[in-house]
């Protein structure tokens, strides 16, 4: 069982999340709704989780294919539903960028396997109705 603790820390809407290994993440609401912009928005943490989850999968797959990336970067842009409460993620676009590898086809295969098969965060977001699109490039 996973355990996460959240404690209000800054103003009305600032919270620090802490996991069982004592790693922390600061969250807050936007100024427009009373927050102090002192942390990541909770919905943005889902996108970060998607990037982290797929990143771990992809690097693991690439290493098995004897591709050792020296750098991996993910640029994620997403749009939420409008006019709904709650406003779920509707479309998510990920641009995977790799340095230190030479085989784009292997990178694309690793991305596809992660997003379509292995990444639990991607599966969770898709189950909630999100469309996840991605591209890969070697820079």
MONORWO-V774766 format. One record per backbone hydrogen bond with DSSP energy under -1.0 kcal/mol. CO is the residue of the C=O (numbers start at 1). NH is the residue of the N-H. Records with the same first field share a line. If there is no record, write none. Layout:
# MONORWO-V774766
CO = NH, NH
This chain:
# MONORWO-V774766
5 = 18
7 = 16
10 = 14
14 = 9
15 = 27
16 = 7
17 = 25
18 = 5
19 = 22
23 = 19
25 = 17
26 = 40
27 = 15
29 = 37
30 = 33, 35
31 = 34
40 = 28
41 = 45
44 = 48
45 = 49
46 = 50
47 = 51
48 = 52
49 = 53
50 = 54
51 = 55
52 = 56
53 = 57
54 = 58
55 = 59
56 = 60
57 = 61
58 = 62
59 = 63
60 = 64
61 = 65
62 = 67
63 = 66
71 = 99
73 = 97
75 = 95
77 = 93
79 = 90, 91
88 = 81
90 = 131
91 = 79
92 = 133
93 = 77
94 = 135
95 = 75
96 = 137
97 = 73
98 = 139
99 = 70, 71
103 = 107
104 = 108
105 = 109
106 = 110
107 = 111
108 = 112
109 = 113
110 = 114
111 = 115
112 = 116
113 = 117, 118
114 = 119
119 = 123
120 = 124
121 = 125
122 = 126
123 = 127
124 = 128
125 = 130
126 = 129
131 = 92
133 = 94
135 = 96
137 = 98
